[in-house]
C-alpha cells in the first residue's frame, strides 16, 4: 500500500529518484550461535519473519521500489530468503530488490566498513540515475515511513538527513549521539561516546542516530571518494563520515515517531544484537498489548510464506490433549499431547506427548521428544530434543553443552545432535 500526499506526482517523482541501499552484511557476533550459519539480518524472528523483513516492509509501504541489499557474511540463507520472499517487483518498470555481494571492483578486499561497502558499489549508484540515496541497516526491528523522511529532507534543503530517536542517557553510549539547534540542524556528532550529552532540559535523555541516512547523490559520491583516500579512516559513517560533514554541510535530524502518520506513533525500535535483547523482543510479542503490533492492517510485515498445513493440537499417546497458552504457533506446527506456554513456534515444529515448553522460541522443524521439558530456551532449526530431556533448569549442566546468555537464555545451535541422553 503506497500513500500519496496532495501532490501525488511530485511525491512519486521523489520516490522514483531515490535509490535505497540496505546494509545487510553484519556478522552479528553477539548473536552467536544464531549467526553461526547466517547473517544477522537473516535470523528468524516472531514465528515467521526474518529480521530484514522489517526494513524491507518499510520500503514497500513507503513506495520505494529500487533497493540494493549489500550482503557479505554467510549470505546464502539471506539470499535465498530475498529470492523466495522478495522477488515481487517488476524489473521492466525499473523496480528491484537486488542482493549485491562484494564485487572487489576497487581492490582485493571485503567491505571494510559501512562507508566502504557503498564505495565499492559506487558504479551502481552512478548508473541508477537517482538524485538521492536512502541508507538503511537490515538488522533492526521497527516500523517507519521513509517517504516522510524523504519529504522532510527535500523541504529542509538538507544535504544529509539522519533519523534520530530519544533514548535514556545511560544507554546512549551504544549509539552515535547528536546535538541539534532549534531548527533541528545537527551541530555535533559523537560515535559511542564514553559520556553522552543530554538533551537540553532533559538530563536523563539523549538524542541518538538510528543509522538511517538520506544523502544527496552528488555529495555522497564526493564524500566516499574523499574518505577512501584517507589512510587513517575506518570508512564508517558514524566514526568518520558524519562528524566531518557536519562542519561543512547542512545535516538535519529527522525525529523518529510522531503524533500523526501512517505508522502508529509508538516509537518502537529494537536492536536485537544480543541473545537477551533478541529473546526479549520476541517475548514482547506475547504481551496482551504488544508494543509492536504485528496485526496492524495498513502496515503488514511481508516475509516468505512457506506452503504449510494449518497448525493443530491433537491428543498424544497417553490421551493428553495438546494445548498452547499465550503463544505464537506457525503453520505446520503440531502439538501432540504436549503443553506450550508463553512460547513462539516456527513452522513444522512438533511437540510430542507430555512435553512441556515454557518461555521458549523453537525454530523451523524442531522436534521435542516425549516428556521433554524446556524453559527459557532458543532452539535453532532441525534439532531433535530427546525424550525426557531437561534444558533450562540446570545452568551448569546447560553450559557444558550449549551457549547460555547473561540473562540465562539457553541456545541450542542449528542441527545440534544429542549423542548421549542428558
C-alpha positions as CSV (number, residue, x, y, z in Angstrom):
1,X,0.0,0.0,0.0
2,X,1.5,3.3,-1.1
3,X,0.4,6.6,0.4
4,X,0.4,9.8,-1.7
5,X,0.2,13.3,-0.4
6,X,-1.7,16.1,-2.1
7,X,0.9,16.4,-4.8
8,X,0.9,12.8,-5.9
9,X,3.0,13.2,-9.0
10,X,5.6,15.2,-7.1
11,X,5.9,12.5,-4.4
12,X,6.0,9.7,-6.9
13,X,8.9,11.5,-8.7
14,X,10.7,11.9,-5.4
15,X,10.4,8.2,-4.6
16,X,11.4,7.3,-8.2
17,X,14.5,9.4,-7.8
18,X,15.6,7.6,-4.6
19,X,17.9,4.6,-4.5
20,X,17.7,2.6,-1.3
21,X,20.8,0.8,0.0
22,X,20.3,-1.7,2.7
23,X,23.4,-2.8,4.6
24,X,23.0,-6.5,5.4
25,X,26.4,-8.0,5.7
26,X,26.7,-7.9,9.5
27,X,28.4,-10.8,11.3
28,X,26.2,-10.4,14.4
29,X,28.9,-11.9,16.7
30,X,26.9,-11.1,19.8
31,X,24.0,-13.3,18.5
32,X,26.1,-16.4,18.3
33,X,25.3,-19.2,17.8
34,X,22.2,-18.0,15.9
35,X,24.6,-16.3,13.4
36,X,27.0,-19.3,13.1
37,X,25.4,-20.1,9.7
38,X,23.6,-16.9,8.7
39,X,24.0,-13.2,8.7
40,X,22.3,-11.2,11.4
41,X,19.6,-9.8,9.1
42,X,18.6,-13.4,8.2
43,X,18.0,-14.5,11.8
44,X,14.3,-15.7,12.2
45,X,12.0,-13.6,14.3
46,X,8.5,-13.7,15.6
47,X,7.4,-17.1,14.4
48,X,7.6,-16.5,10.6
49,X,9.8,-13.5,9.8
50,X,13.4,-12.7,9.3
51,X,14.9,-9.5,10.8
52,X,15.5,-7.9,7.4
53,X,11.8,-8.2,6.6
54,X,11.0,-5.2,8.8
55,X,13.3,-2.8,6.9
56,X,12.2,-4.2,3.5
57,X,8.5,-3.9,4.5
58,X,9.1,-0.3,5.5
59,X,10.5,0.3,2.0
60,X,7.5,-1.5,0.4
61,X,4.9,0.6,2.3
62,X,6.9,3.8,1.8
63,X,6.7,3.3,-2.0
64,X,10.4,2.7,-2.5
65,X,11.0,0.2,-5.4
66,X,14.7,0.3,-6.1
67,X,16.6,-1.5,-3.4
68,X,20.2,-2.8,-3.3
69,X,20.9,-5.2,-0.4
70,X,24.6,-5.3,0.3
71,X,25.5,-8.7,1.6
72,X,28.7,-10.3,2.8
73,X,28.9,-12.6,5.8
74,X,27.4,-16.1,5.3
75,X,24.8,-14.7,2.9
76,X,23.3,-17.9,1.4
77,X,20.4,-18.0,3.8
78,X,19.7,-14.3,3.3
79,X,20.0,-14.5,-0.5
80,X,17.6,-17.5,-0.6
81,X,15.1,-15.5,1.6
82,X,15.3,-12.5,-0.7
83,X,14.7,-14.7,-3.7
84,X,11.8,-16.6,-2.2
85,X,10.1,-13.8,-0.4
86,X,11.0,-10.5,-2.1
87,X,11.0,-11.2,-5.8
88,X,7.9,-9.0,-6.0
89,X,8.9,-6.0,-8.1
90,X,8.9,-5.6,-11.9
91,X,12.4,-5.1,-13.4
92,X,10.8,-3.9,-16.6
93,X,9.5,-0.9,-14.6
94,X,12.8,-0.2,-13.0
95,X,11.9,-1.9,-9.8
96,X,14.1,-4.4,-7.9
97,X,15.4,-5.9,-4.7
98,X,18.9,-7.0,-5.6
99,X,21.4,-8.7,-3.4
100,X,24.9,-7.3,-4.0
101,X,27.8,-9.3,-2.6
102,X,31.3,-7.7,-2.5
103,X,32.4,-7.3,-6.1
104,X,36.0,-6.3,-5.3
105,X,35.9,-3.7,-8.1
106,X,38.1,-1.3,-6.2
107,X,40.6,-3.7,-4.7
108,X,41.0,-7.2,-3.4
109,X,39.3,-6.9,-0.1
110,X,35.9,-7.4,1.5
111,X,33.8,-4.5,2.8
112,X,35.9,-2.6,5.4
113,X,33.1,-0.5,6.9
114,X,29.7,0.8,6.2
115,X,31.0,3.6,4.0
116,X,33.5,1.3,2.2
117,X,30.6,-1.1,1.4
118,X,28.9,1.7,-0.6
119,X,32.1,3.0,-2.0
120,X,32.8,-0.4,-3.5
121,X,29.5,-0.2,-5.3
122,X,29.6,3.4,-6.5
123,X,29.2,2.3,-10.0
124,X,25.7,1.0,-9.2
125,X,24.8,4.4,-7.7
126,X,26.1,6.2,-10.8
127,X,24.2,4.1,-13.2
128,X,20.9,4.3,-11.2
129,X,20.3,7.9,-12.2
130,X,18.9,8.6,-8.7
131,X,19.1,12.1,-7.2
132,X,19.2,10.9,-3.6
133,X,20.2,7.8,-1.6
134,X,18.5,6.3,1.4
135,X,20.9,4.2,3.5
136,X,19.4,1.7,6.0
137,X,20.6,-1.2,8.2
138,X,19.0,-4.6,7.8
139,X,19.2,-5.7,11.4
140,X,16.7,-3.7,13.4
141,X,13.0,-4.3,14.3
142,X,10.8,-1.3,13.7
143,X,8.2,0.4,11.5
144,X,9.0,3.7,9.8
145,X,7.6,5.7,6.9
146,X,10.7,6.6,4.9
147,X,8.7,8.7,2.5
148,X,8.0,11.2,5.3
149,X,11.7,11.4,6.0
150,X,12.5,12.0,2.3
151,X,9.9,14.8,2.2
152,X,11.5,16.4,5.2
153,X,14.9,16.1,3.6
154,X,13.7,17.8,0.5
155,X,11.7,20.5,2.2
156,X,14.5,21.5,4.6
157,X,17.1,21.7,1.8
158,X,19.3,19.4,3.7
159,X,22.5,17.9,2.2
160,X,22.2,15.0,4.6
161,X,19.4,13.9,6.9
162,X,19.8,11.5,9.9
163,X,16.9,9.7,11.5
164,X,17.2,10.2,15.3
165,X,15.4,8.9,18.4
166,X,15.5,9.7,22.1
167,X,17.0,7.1,24.5
168,X,17.8,7.1,28.2
169,X,21.1,8.8,28.8
170,X,22.5,5.6,30.4
171,X,22.1,3.7,27.1
172,X,23.3,6.5,24.7
173,X,26.9,5.2,24.8
174,X,25.9,2.4,22.4
175,X,24.9,4.9,19.7
176,X,26.0,7.9,17.8
177,X,24.9,10.8,19.9
178,X,23.9,14.1,18.2
179,X,23.3,17.6,19.3
180,X,20.9,19.9,17.4
181,X,19.9,23.6,17.2
182,X,16.4,25.0,17.3
183,X,15.9,24.2,13.6
184,X,16.9,20.5,14.1
185,X,20.2,21.1,12.3
186,X,22.8,18.8,13.7
187,X,25.7,20.7,15.3
188,X,27.7,17.8,16.8
189,X,28.0,14.1,16.4
190,X,29.9,11.6,18.6
191,X,30.0,7.9,17.9
192,X,29.6,5.8,21.0
193,X,31.0,8.4,23.4
194,X,32.0,7.4,27.0
195,X,30.0,10.3,28.3
196,X,26.9,11.3,26.2
197,X,25.4,14.8,26.0
198,X,21.9,15.0,27.4
199,X,19.1,16.9,25.6
200,X,18.6,20.5,26.9
201,X,16.1,20.4,29.8
202,X,16.1,16.6,29.8
203,X,19.1,15.5,31.8
204,X,18.2,11.8,31.6
205,X,17.7,11.6,27.8
206,X,19.9,11.8,24.8
207,X,19.2,12.1,21.1
208,X,20.9,9.4,19.0
209,X,21.3,8.3,15.4
210,X,19.3,5.3,14.2
211,X,21.8,4.6,11.4
212,X,19.2,5.8,8.7
213,X,20.6,8.4,6.4
214,X,19.4,10.4,3.3
215,X,22.2,11.8,1.1
216,X,22.1,13.9,-2.0
217,X,23.7,11.7,-4.6
218,X,26.4,14.1,-5.6
219,X,27.5,14.8,-2.1
220,X,27.6,11.1,-1.2
221,X,29.8,10.2,-4.2
222,X,32.2,13.1,-3.4
223,X,32.3,12.2,0.3
224,X,33.0,8.5,-0.3
225,X,35.8,9.3,-2.8
226,X,37.4,11.6,-0.2
227,X,37.0,9.1,2.6
228,X,38.5,6.3,0.6
229,X,41.8,8.3,0.1
230,X,42.2,8.9,3.9
231,X,44.7,6.4,5.3
232,X,43.5,6.9,8.9
233,X,39.8,6.4,8.2
234,X,37.9,3.4,9.3
235,X,35.5,4.0,6.5
236,X,32.4,4.1,8.7
237,X,29.6,6.6,8.6
238,X,29.3,7.2,12.3
239,X,33.0,7.3,13.1
240,X,34.3,9.2,10.1
241,X,31.8,10.5,7.5
242,X,29.2,12.3,9.6
243,X,31.4,14.2,12.0
244,X,33.3,15.7,9.0
245,X,30.1,16.6,7.1
246,X,28.5,18.4,10.0
247,X,31.3,21.0,9.9
248,X,30.8,21.8,6.2
249,X,27.3,20.9,5.2
250,X,23.6,21.2,6.2
251,X,23.0,18.0,8.2
252,X,19.4,17.7,9.5
253,X,18.0,15.5,12.2
254,X,14.7,13.7,11.4
255,X,12.7,12.8,14.6
256,X,11.5,9.2,14.7
257,X,7.9,8.8,15.5
258,X,5.2,11.4,15.9
259,X,1.7,12.2,16.8
260,X,0.5,11.7,13.2
261,X,1.3,9.4,10.3
262,X,0.5,6.0,8.9
263,X,2.7,4.2,11.4
264,X,1.4,4.3,14.9
265,X,3.4,6.8,17.0
266,X,4.7,4.1,19.4
267,X,8.4,4.8,18.5
268,X,9.1,1.1,18.7
269,X,12.7,0.3,17.7
270,X,14.8,-2.6,18.8
271,X,18.4,-3.5,18.2
272,X,18.3,-7.3,18.7
273,X,22.0,-7.5,18.7
274,X,22.4,-9.8,21.7
275,X,20.7,-13.1,22.7
276,X,19.0,-11.4,25.6
277,X,17.8,-8.5,23.5
278,X,16.6,-10.9,20.8
279,X,14.8,-13.1,23.3
280,X,13.1,-10.1,25.0
281,X,11.9,-8.6,21.7
282,X,10.3,-11.9,20.8
283,X,8.7,-12.3,24.2
284,X,7.3,-8.8,23.9
285,X,5.1,-10.0,21.1
286,X,3.2,-12.2,23.5
287,X,2.1,-9.4,25.7
288,X,-1.7,-8.6,25.7
289,X,-1.0,-5.3,24.1
290,X,2.5,-5.7,22.5
291,X,4.5,-2.6,21.7
292,X,5.0,-3.9,18.2
293,X,1.6,-4.8,16.8
294,X,2.1,-7.4,14.0
295,X,-1.7,-7.2,13.3
296,X,-1.7,-3.6,12.0
297,X,-3.6,-4.0,8.7
298,X,-2.2,-0.9,7.0
299,X,1.4,-1.8,7.7
300,X,1.8,-5.5,7.4
301,X,5.2,-7.2,7.6
302,X,5.9,-9.2,4.5
303,X,8.0,-12.3,4.5
304,X,8.4,-15.6,2.7
305,X,5.4,-17.7,3.4
306,X,6.0,-21.5,3.1
307,X,3.2,-23.7,2.0
308,X,2.3,-25.4,5.2
309,X,-0.8,-27.1,6.6
310,X,-2.6,-25.4,9.4
311,X,-1.2,-25.7,12.9
312,X,-3.1,-28.1,15.1
313,X,-3.3,-29.7,18.5
314,X,-4.1,-33.4,18.9
315,X,-4.2,-35.9,21.8
316,X,-0.9,-37.7,22.5
317,X,-0.5,-41.5,23.0
318,X,-1.3,-41.0,26.7
319,X,-4.6,-39.4,25.8
320,X,-3.4,-35.9,27.0
321,X,-4.8,-33.1,24.9
322,X,-2.2,-30.9,23.1
323,X,-2.5,-27.3,24.4
324,X,-0.9,-23.9,23.9
325,X,-1.4,-20.9,26.1
326,X,-0.5,-17.3,25.2
327,X,1.8,-18.5,22.4
328,X,2.5,-17.8,18.7
329,X,2.2,-21.0,16.7
330,X,3.1,-21.0,13.0
331,X,1.7,-23.2,10.2
332,X,2.6,-26.8,10.1
333,X,3.2,-27.0,13.9
334,X,1.7,-30.0,15.7
335,X,1.3,-30.2,19.5
336,X,0.5,-33.9,20.1
337,X,-0.3,-34.2,23.8
338,X,2.3,-31.7,24.8
339,X,2.0,-28.3,26.5
340,X,3.2,-25.0,25.2
341,X,3.1,-21.8,27.3
342,X,4.3,-18.3,26.6
343,X,6.4,-19.5,23.6
344,X,6.9,-19.0,19.9
345,X,6.8,-21.9,17.5
346,X,8.0,-21.5,13.9
347,X,6.7,-23.8,11.0
348,X,6.8,-27.6,11.2
349,X,7.6,-27.8,15.0
350,X,6.4,-31.0,16.6
351,X,5.7,-31.3,20.3
352,X,5.3,-34.9,21.5
353,X,3.2,-36.3,24.3
354,X,3.7,-34.8,27.8
355,X,6.5,-32.5,26.6
356,X,6.4,-29.1,28.3
357,X,7.6,-25.9,26.6
358,X,7.8,-22.7,28.7
359,X,9.1,-19.3,27.6
360,X,10.9,-20.7,24.6
361,X,11.5,-20.0,20.9
362,X,11.6,-23.0,18.6
363,X,12.8,-22.5,15.0
364,X,11.7,-24.5,11.9
365,X,11.5,-28.3,12.1
366,X,12.4,-28.6,15.7
367,X,11.0,-31.8,17.3
368,X,10.5,-32.2,21.0
369,X,10.6,-35.7,22.3
370,X,8.1,-37.3,24.7
371,X,8.2,-36.0,28.2
372,X,11.0,-33.4,27.5
373,X,10.9,-30.1,29.3
374,X,12.3,-26.8,28.0
375,X,12.3,-23.5,29.8
376,X,13.7,-20.1,28.6
377,X,15.4,-21.7,25.5
378,X,16.0,-20.8,21.9
379,X,16.3,-23.9,19.7
380,X,17.6,-23.3,16.2
381,X,16.5,-25.3,13.1
382,X,16.5,-29.0,12.6
383,X,17.1,-30.1,16.2
384,X,15.6,-33.2,17.8
385,X,15.3,-32.9,21.6
386,X,15.4,-36.4,23.0
387,X,12.7,-37.9,25.2
388,X,12.8,-36.8,28.9
389,X,15.4,-34.1,28.2
390,X,15.7,-31.2,30.6
391,X,17.0,-27.9,29.3
392,X,16.8,-24.6,31.1
393,X,16.7,-26.0,34.6
394,X,20.3,-26.6,35.5
395,X,22.6,-23.7,34.3
396,X,25.8,-25.5,34.9
397,X,24.8,-28.6,33.0
398,X,23.4,-26.4,30.2
399,X,26.7,-24.5,29.9
400,X,28.6,-27.8,29.3
401,X,26.7,-28.3,26.1
402,X,25.2,-25.0,25.0
403,X,25.5,-21.3,25.0
404,X,23.9,-19.6,27.9
405,X,23.3,-15.8,27.8
406,X,24.0,-13.5,30.7
407,X,20.2,-13.4,31.2
408,X,20.1,-17.2,31.5
409,X,18.7,-18.0,28.0
410,X,19.9,-21.4,26.7
411,X,20.6,-21.5,22.9
412,X,20.7,-24.9,21.2
413,X,22.5,-24.4,17.9
414,X,21.2,-25.3,14.5
415,X,21.3,-29.1,13.7
416,X,22.6,-30.0,17.2
417,X,22.8,-33.8,17.7
418,X,22.3,-35.3,21.1
419,X,24.7,-38.2,21.2
420,X,24.1,-39.2,24.8
421,X,21.0,-39.0,26.9
422,X,21.2,-35.8,29.1
